[in-house]
């Protein structure tokens, strides 16, 4: 794992191994600028949120500057992951040094980007830079709108905005992040069209520029962009007196299954993954000591269904002005989609499935989704992997879905108000609908171009020809990850959380090669006797009140709850290794006013049985 030291707020790095980053002064190399904020809104901004803006800007810009290695599975992705150690000056030092806040920041960013993080916060030196530093073009008066929403200028964010504006009759403040003037022009163009159509009084737009200055980006995965985007949304929401904001993203992209077997972990982007959003909510709520909610109104919709909402709002004529491609350097005046990246492929399938292809001619793409030659590089492999994934999903029965696609499991416990079992069913149905959309697009094209396919008139490396002649063209995975994972999952019995309590060595062992020790063991030890006694007497497992549990552990109530959260996070890897849908009650159950207990659905085994199963799995 590559290690990097990022020294922020300094004029020069202290050693060759470090990089220096600064948002102001003569050594400035990070741009952070927010336009069109009212003076009234600015007066509502506390120093803590200025700190958050700077932290997010540093994290995002460092993410772009520090290149990753290969995204393959060699050495378990060692060359992909980075160890990022930040030293950042802040105004509210006591808040940022709170262990719970620091852990929430590290855990959320770690899951989001698949990197290892550490933070050393220090007191910002005087004179502290004024908050006005980042705000330009102050305006009066402030627009009072119903909601704050994030706006990228893509299909999803535009669909969410017009649905709220037109169909729901709501007024919006849209926050747009850009690191390229081309991206800002897309956002501004769409806003101008909406205002021209009569939505001027119920719509305002706040553009935010965050980018590296004088340093060319070397890493384009941008896994931390959604964290930056969410921080911007929170700042504007709080300046507007609101306790939340909306993130418009369809559910298939939100969960985002890896297209190929060797793309795992953060290599399949998790920008709006439900677990990431809940982690950001948790961090924001602790920072501000109030409940912050991130709304995702498109969570249970496919790309086709989201695109249809644009037509339903009477805005299909603006569809071609939205842009989904994340490669602005390649854009031309006419063609602003490369046609080969995953975002372009997903967008085009959604538009064609929604029957809106006439509103966006194929020549707006540098490469047509179905008909153009994709023999260059991995272009064909990327497109075929997309089709193959959803073809596989379409024939997967519900009872096999979480086993065959274990990445889904990390999401099902993070949908507010939706029980885990129901969430699993709804995710399955969501992916089935999207798989059907992909099939319909391919089938329709085969009917339209059947004669050309029969006469071999289409390029052999076009997606349509490759799908038509799958006997000759297959996706060649670079590793045996798929086969190994499926074989391992097939060896598993029905997913039950099984553990063994090793009192002698103070460890709790789980099937799936996971061990709890230290404070996590002590927490389980405080609950194990009640669990065993109830099981032996075939009685209901009793709860232990929170004060009583804290007393047994000889810690405060707050520390006890923090330790419980860490224990729950420690067993989350069982999501994938055992295919068990994990939520906060899977192992240690919580009941309001009753307390805590080991979940009665868990099964205690002997240490020998657990260790034998681990040994068998590793040698099988």
N, C-alpha and C positions, 0 to 999 in steps of 0.2 A: 504494500500500500504506500503510495507516494505521500510524503509528509510536506506540508507547506505552512509557513508562519506568515500571517498577514497582519502587519502593524498599521493600524488606522490612526488618522489624525496626527501624523508625523510628517516631517519634511523629507526624511530619508530613512531607508531601512538600516537597522543596526548591524546586519550581517549579510553575507552573500546569499544565504539560504532564505532570506525573508524578502517580501515585497512590501513597499510602502503605498498606502492609499490615503487620500485626503479629499474631503468634500468642499474645502475652501482654502483660501490663502494662495501664496505663490506656488506652492507644491500641489495645487488642486489637480487631480486626475480622475475624479468621479463627478459626473454631472447629476445634480438633483434639483429639479425646477418644477414648480407647480404653478400653472397659470389660471387666471380668471377666478381667483378666490376673493370673496368680499372681505372688506375690513372687519365687518361684524363677525364673520366666521373665523377669521384669523385670531381675533381676540379670545375666542373660546378654546384655543389650542394650548394644552398644558405642555410643559417641558418634557414630560414622560413620552408623549407621542412624537416630539421632535427626536428624542433618543431612538424611538422605534423606527422612524423614517431612516435615520442614519444607519442603524444596524442592518435594516433590510437592504439599503443601497449598497453597503459594503459587501454583504453576503452575495447579492446578485452579481455585482461587478467582479468580485473575486471568482465566482463560479465561471464567468466568461473568460477570465484571464488565465486560469490554471487548467491546462489541457489534461484530459483523461487519457488512459491508454486504450487498449482494445476492449470492445464490449462483448467479447466472446467469453466462454466459461473456463478458459485455461487458468489454472491455479485459483479456481473458484472466484474468478473476477478480480483477482488481486490488482491487476494493472488498471482496471476500470475505477475502482474506489480510490478516494483521496482522503488523507487525514488533514483537516483544515483547522488550524489554531489561530483564533482571532484575538487581537488586543485592541480594545475599542474604548475611547473616552466617552463618558455619559454624564448627564446632568444629575440624574436621580440614581446615584450609585447604590444606595441601600436597597432599592427595589430590584435592580438588575443583579445584585449579589445574592438575592434570595435563592436558596438551593432549589426550591420547587419551581420557580420561574425559569431558572437556568436549565433545569432538567427538561422542562416542557419545551423550551426552545431547541435544545440539543436533540431530543427524541423526535420532534416533528420534522426538523430539517433532515435528520438522519434517514427517516423513512422516506421522505420526499425525494432526496437526491442520491441515496445509497452511499453517502459519504459519512465519515466520522468527524464530529465537530467538538471543539472545546472553545470556551470563551473566558478571557481575562478582562474584566471590566475595571476601568480606573476612573477616578474623578476627572472630569473635563477641567482643563486649566482656565483661569481667568485671563483676559475677559472672555466669557463664553459667547460664542457666536450667536447673534440674535436670530429669532425664528423667522424674521422678515427676510433673511438671507435667501431662503428657498422659494419665496413667493413673489411672483412678478405679475404685472398687469392687474393690480387690485381693483375691484369693481364695487359699485354700490347701485342699488341696494342688493341684499341677498335674496335669492330665489328660494321660496319655501316649497319643497316638493314632498310627495308621499314617501319616496324611497330613494336610496342610493344604490346604484348598480355598476358593476364593472363592465367595461365596453372595449372590446378588442378590435371590432370591425369585421369579425368573421361571421359565418352563418349563424352560429348558436347565439352569440351575444346580440346580433341584430334581431333574430327571431324573438328572443326574450324581451328585448326593448319594445318592439312593435306590438307584441302581445300585451304587455302591460299598458302601453300608451293607448293603443287602439281598441283592443278587445276588452281590457279590464278598466279602461278609463282612468288610469293612474297617471300621476306626474312623476318625472324622474330627474335625478341628477346623475349623469353618466360620467364615470371616471375612466379615462383612457390612458394607458401607459404606452410609451413609444420610445424606442432607442434609435429610430431612423425617421427622417422627415417624410419618407415615402409612406410609412405606417400612419403617421399623424394625418397626412393628406387624405388617406382612406377614411379614417374616422371623421375628420372634419367634413368630407364630402357627403357622407351618409347623414350626419347631423344637419347639414345645410338642406338636404333634400327633405328630411322630415319636417324641418321648420317651414320650408316652402309649401309643404302639403297641409299646413295649418296647425302644427303642433309646437309653435314657437313659445307660447305662454306656459306650456306644461313640460318643457324640456330645457335642461341646461347641460353644458359639457365642460368638464374640467380636464384638460390635458396635462399629463405628467411626464416629464423627460428625465429618465434615469439611464445613464450609459457611462462607459469608460471614456475618458478624454485623453487623446494623444497616445492611446495604446490600442492596438488592433486586437479584437476578440480572437481567441485561439480555440475556444470550446463553444460549440453551437447547440449543445443539448439543452441548455437553459432550464435545468430541472428546478431551480429555485425561483423562477419567474413568478409562479403563482403565489409564493410567500410574499414577495415584493408587492404584487398586485393586491393581495388581501390586506397588507399593511396600509397601502394607499386608500383602499376602500374604507378601512376602519377610521383612518384619520379624517377623511371627508365626512363620514357618517357622524363622528363625534363632534366635529365642527358644526354639523347641522342639527345637533341635539338628538341623534338617533343611536339606538343600541344594536344596530345590525345593518347588513347590506346584502345584496343579491349577487350571486355568481351564476351566470347563464352557461350551462354546459350540459350536453346530452349524456345520458347514463352510460352508454356503451363506451364513449371516450373517457368518461370519468373513471370507470373501473379499469378500462384499457388493458385487456389481456395481451400478453406478448405475442407478436405475429409469428415468431419462430422459437423453436425450443431452446436455442442458445441465448435468447434475450430474456433475462430474468431480473428480479429485483428492480432497482431503480432504473435499469436500462429500458424497461417499458415505462414510459413517463407516468408519473403519479400526480400530475399538477392539480387535479381536482378530485383526487381519490377521496372517498368518504372518510377514511381514517385520517388523512391529512387535514381535511376541513375541520373534523372534530378536534384534532390536536391544535390547530390554529385558534379555534373557538376557546379551547381550554386556556391557552396561553393569553389570549386577549382578555378573557374574563378575569384571570388572576391579576394581570397588569392593572386593570381598571377597577377591580373589586366590584364588578357588576356583571350580569349575564349578557354576553355578546352572542348573537346568532348570525350565522351565515346561511342565507336561504338559497336553495337550489331548485327552483321551480321546474326545471327541465330534466330533473334527475331520472324520472321514469319514462322518458321518451327516447326513441331512436333518432338517428340523423334524418331519416326520411320524415318522421313525424314532426321533428323540429322545423325542417324546411317547409313542410306543409303549413305551418303556422304563419310563415311570411306571406304565403298566398291568401290564407284565411283573413289576414289583416289588410288585404288589398295592397300589399307592397311588393308583389312579385316583380314589378318593373325595376325595383332597386336591387334585386338579388345579385345581378352581375357586378354591382359596385362593391359588394362585400368581398373580402380577401381572407383566405385561410392559410395560404402558403407562408412559411416562416423563413423564406430565403429572399428578402427584399433586394439583395444585391443583384439577383438574377432578373428582377422584374424589368419589363419594358413598358412603354406607354400603353400598349394594347394587351400584352400578355403579362399578367401579374400572378400567374400560377405555373410552377415548374411542371406539374403533372406527374411527378415521380415520387415525391415525398409522401409519407403516410397521411399527412393532413390533406393533401390534394386528392389522394386516392379516396379517402373517406368522404370528402366533400362531394366529389363527382358521383360516387355511388348514391349518396343521399339525394342529390338533385335529380338524377335520372330516375331513381325509385319513386320520387315524389311526382314524376311526370312534368317537371319544370325545366327540362332540357332546352326548350325553345327560348327560355329567358336568359340563357347563358350559352352561346354558341361554343362548340368544342374548340374553335380556333383561338379562344381566350386562354387556352392552356398551351404551354410549350410542347407538351406531348399529350396526345389524345389518350384517354383512359383505356379504350378497347382496341383501337385500330393501328396505332403507331408502333414502330419498331422499338423494342425495349432491350436490345442486345447489349447496350452500353452498361458496363459495370454491373451493379446489383439491381438495376431498374426492374427487370423481369422478375427476379426472385422476390423483391419487395411486393409487387402486385400479386404474384401467384400465392405468396404466403398469406396475404390478406384474404383472398378467395378461399384458400385451403382451410384457414382457421374457421371461417364461418360455415364452410361445407361440413367440417367435422362437428361443429356445434349443432348444426341442423339435424344430424342423425344421432345425437347424444340424448338418451332418455334422462328424465329428471333425476332419477335415483343415482345416476352416474355423474351428474353435472359437476358437483363439488369435488368429486374424486378425480375426474379427468381434467378439471380445470381448477387446481387447488389455489391459484392466485385469487379467485373470487372470494375465498373464505375470509381473507383479511378485510373484506369490505362489509360482509353481511351483519356484523355486530355494530355498525356505525351509522345506521340510518335512524335519526331521532323519531321516536314514537312508533317504530316498526319492529315487532319481535323478530328475533333471529330466524326462526323457521319461516315466517312469512316473507322476510327479506330474501331468503334463499329462493323461494318460489318466484317472487317478483323479478329477481335478477335473471333467473332461468327464462322466464317468459319474455323479458326484455331482449335478451340475446337471441332467442328463437325468432322474434319478430324481425330483428335486424338481419339475421341469417337468411330469412325468407326474402327480404328486400334485395340482398346481394344476388340470390338465386334468380329473382325475377329480372334483374338488370341483365345478367348473363344470358338467361333464356330468351329474353326479348331480342337481344342483339344477335343471338344465333339464328333466330327466325328471320330477322331483317337481312342479315348478311350470309344466309345459308348457302346461296349459290357461289358467292365469292370464296367461302370456306371450302366448299366442295372442289372448286377449281384451283385451290391453293393460291389465290390472288392476294391474300393478306400476308404481311410479313410473318414468318414463322415465329419470331420472337415478340409478336404482339400478344397482348393479354388474351384477346378473344381466340386467336388461333391456338395459343398454348392451352387454354381451357378446353377447346374443341378436340385437340389432339393430345390429351393427357397421357396417352400410352407412350408418347414419344418425348414429351417435355414434362418434367417433374421438378418440384422444388427440392434441391439437393441440400439438406441441412448440413452444416459444417461440423456437427458433433452428434453423438448418439444420445443427447439429453432427453429427447422425447421418449425414445424407447426405454431408457433406463428409468425415467420417472414413471411411465405407465406400468412397467414391470413391478416397480416398488409399490405403487398404489394398489395394484391387483393383489399383492400379497397381504394387504391389510384386511382385517375383519371389519365388521360394522364399527363405525367410529364411536368409541366410548372413552371418556377420559379416565385412564387407569394410572394409578400411582402406587408407590411403595414408600412407607415411612421408615427410615433407617435411623433409629434413636441412637444407636451406638456411635455412628459417624456423623450424626446431625445433618442428615441429607434427606431430601424428598426426591425420589426418582420417578420419572414418567416414561411410559413407552414413547418412543420418538427421540430417545437419547438426550433428554433434558433433565437437569438437576437443579434443585433449589438448595441454597446453603445460607448460612449467616442469618441475617435478620428475616429473610423470607422463610427459612426453616422455623424460626422461633414463632412466627405468626401462625404457621400451620400447626405447630406443636400446641399452641394455645387452644386450638379448636378440635384437635384430633380425638380426644377422649369422648367428647359429646357425640361425635360422629360414630365412633366404634360402638359405644353403648347403645345408641339408638338402633344401629344396624343389627346388633346382637339380639336386642329385644323386639325387633320388628316394629319399632315405634318411629314417630316423626322426629327427625333430627332437630334439636332445639337451637334457637338463635342465642347468641351471646351479645348482650347490650354493649354499645360502643364504649362507654366508660369502663365497663368491666374488662373488656378486651384490652384497652389501653393500660389498665392497672396491671393485668397479667404480664404485659410486655414491659412494664415499668417505663412507659413513655407517655407523652401528652396525647390528647385526642387528635390534634392536628398532625402530629408525627405519625400516629397510628394510621390515619387515613392516607398519608403520603406513602407510607410503607406498603399499604394495601395496593395502591396504584402501581407501585414499582413491581410488586409480585405479579399483578395481572399483566403488566407489560413483559415481564420475564418469561411468561409461558405462552406469549403470542406466537413464537416460532412453531408451536404445535399446529397452528393453522395449516401450514403447508406440509410438515413432516407426517402428520397424522390425518389430515383432511377433516379436522373437527372445526365446525363453525364456532368461533370464539367470541363471546361478549363478556361484559364485566362480571356476570354471574356464573360463568361456565365452571369455575372451580370454587371460588369463595363467593357465596351468595350474600346480597345485601337486601334487607327489608326495612323500610322506613319505620322508625320507632320500635323495631324488634331487634335489630342488630345484624350480626354476621354468623355464618355457618359454612361448613364445607357442603357443597351441593350434593344432595342425596343421590343424584344420578351418577355421581362418580363412583368408581370401583377401586377399593384398596386391595392390592395384591402383595405377595411377599417380595422382598428385595431380590431373592434368588430368581424368581420367575421373571421379574422385570429385566434383570441383568442378563439372564439367559436369552430372552427375546432380542435384546440389543445385540448380543454376540452373534445370534443366528442371522439377524438381518444384515450385519456387516460382513458376514462370510458367505451369505447365500448367493 
